[in-house]
Amino acid sequence: MEKRPNPISPTVDFDRDGVQHGFLRLPYSRDDSAWGAVMIPITVAKNGNGPTALLTGANHGDEYEGPIALMDLAATITTEGLSGRVIIVPAMNYPAFRAATRTSPIDRGNLNRSFPGRPDGTVTEKIADYFQRTLLPMADVTLDIHAGGKTLEFVPFCCAHRLPAQQALEDRCVAAMEAFNAPYSMMLLEIDSVGMYDTSAEEMDKTFISTELGGGGSATAHTAGIAKRGVRNLLIHAGILKGRIERQKAMRLDMPDGDCFTFSESDGLIEPCIDLGQPVKKGDVIAKVWHADRTGVAPITYTAKLDGILAGRHFPGLVKAGDCIAVTAVEMK
């Protein structure tokens, strides 16, 4: 049975040369606007034939380096020196972005766990379906800019996935990751890749890279600068923008298996014992979780399961059982 059309309508023409600023208009009937809509900002810049880059931020609404870098690009991009097309969506999950939450305030949907989506589903599922069936098929290279949000913090890295059944695609993704040139380049292991935008793009054989740039629910001048420079580098690498890639020394990291993750088994007050980017040895104490409701109780200690560096950590001072409290990555020589 053929899927019904997606209700989202663009106010831009993806095939027209020039720079256009508009919206993806998603009808949304609600108490304060019976015939209302979610208006997702979008910019399209096109100059003749050539590859297409699809650039997105705020897949999770409390991650800000993507929106900053892509708002800046949308405000400054011209067709001069451009060969091909750039599609810019600074706030992919726009309702979550406006609410400063990871998931949508409308339906609690986590956009990055909602693919391939449904044209007749929730607001979040409709956004996912539009990307799945309309935007991703146009793209040759895709960049989805993430950060740690309010609950995680990372060393600033660009990442690609190991794709053993798609080696040629993995090679293209790694080359794009290296061109982005964040301070760290990570072969990222996902806890659960089901329903992810990443997975949908990779299944379409699209060059796909992502990032984790800082965290804590805000951006810094440093991490926003990494995102801006990386976006430009990627467009040059893809042959869409003329120029020279701006390179700096980067550390290559790998996440070989599940031992990279450390999860809390109790609620409590977290005491970080190693700072981000610092080296760790197997058995080193990386965090303690103190009982939050009484004194005189020894903390639960959590140790590294392998040698490497601390690449990620839980951000707020209080944790719950099941929270990821640390990520250890291995340096690749």
KAHU-V334545 format. One line per field, one symbol per residue. ss: DSSP state (2 for helix, 1 for strand, 0 for the rest). phi: phi as a letter, one per 40 degrees, with the letter a starting at -180 (. if undefined). psi: psi as a letter, one per 30 degrees, with the letter a starting at -180 (. if undefined). A space follows every 10 residues. Layout:
ss=???
phi=???
psi=???
//
This chain:
ss=0000000011 0000000111 1111111001 0010001111 1111111000 0111111000 0000222222 2222220000 0101111110 0002222220 0000000000 2220000000 0022222222 2222222200 1111100000 0111111111 0000002222 2222222222 0001111000 0000002222 2220001111 1111100000 2222222222 2222222000 1000000000 1111000222 1110000111 1100000011 0000111111 0000000001 1110000111 1111000110 0001111111 100
phi=.cccccccbc cbbcbcchbb baaccbdaca dcadbcacbc cabbbaagci cbbbbbbfdb cbbbccdccc cccccbcbcc gbbhabbbbc bdcdccdccf bcbcccbgcc dcbbccgacb ccdccccdcc ccbbcdcccb bbbbcbacgc bbabccbbab bcbdcbcccd ccccccdccd gcdbbbccbc caccgcddcc ccccgccbbb abbgiggabb dccccccccc ccdcccdcgc bcibccbbcb ccbbbcaccc cbbcbacicc bcbbcdgccb bdgccbabbc ccbacgbccc bbbccacibc caaccccbbb dgccbabbbb ccc
psi=kkkllkfkkk gljffklakk kbljjjkjkl egjehalkjj kkkkkkjala lkkjkllhek fgkfeeeeee eeeeffklfk gkjbkkjjjf ieieeeeffh lelkfeggkj egggkgakfg aleeeeeeee eefeeeffke kkkjjlafaf flklkjlkll lkiffieeee eeeeeeeeee hlfkkkjkkk ejgkgkeeee eefghkkkla ljjbagglll eeeeeeeeee eeeeeeefge kkakkjklkk kklkjeafff kkkkgllakk jkfklkfkkl lkfkkflkjk kffllgkklk kklkflkblj fllkelfkll kfkjfkkklk kk.
//
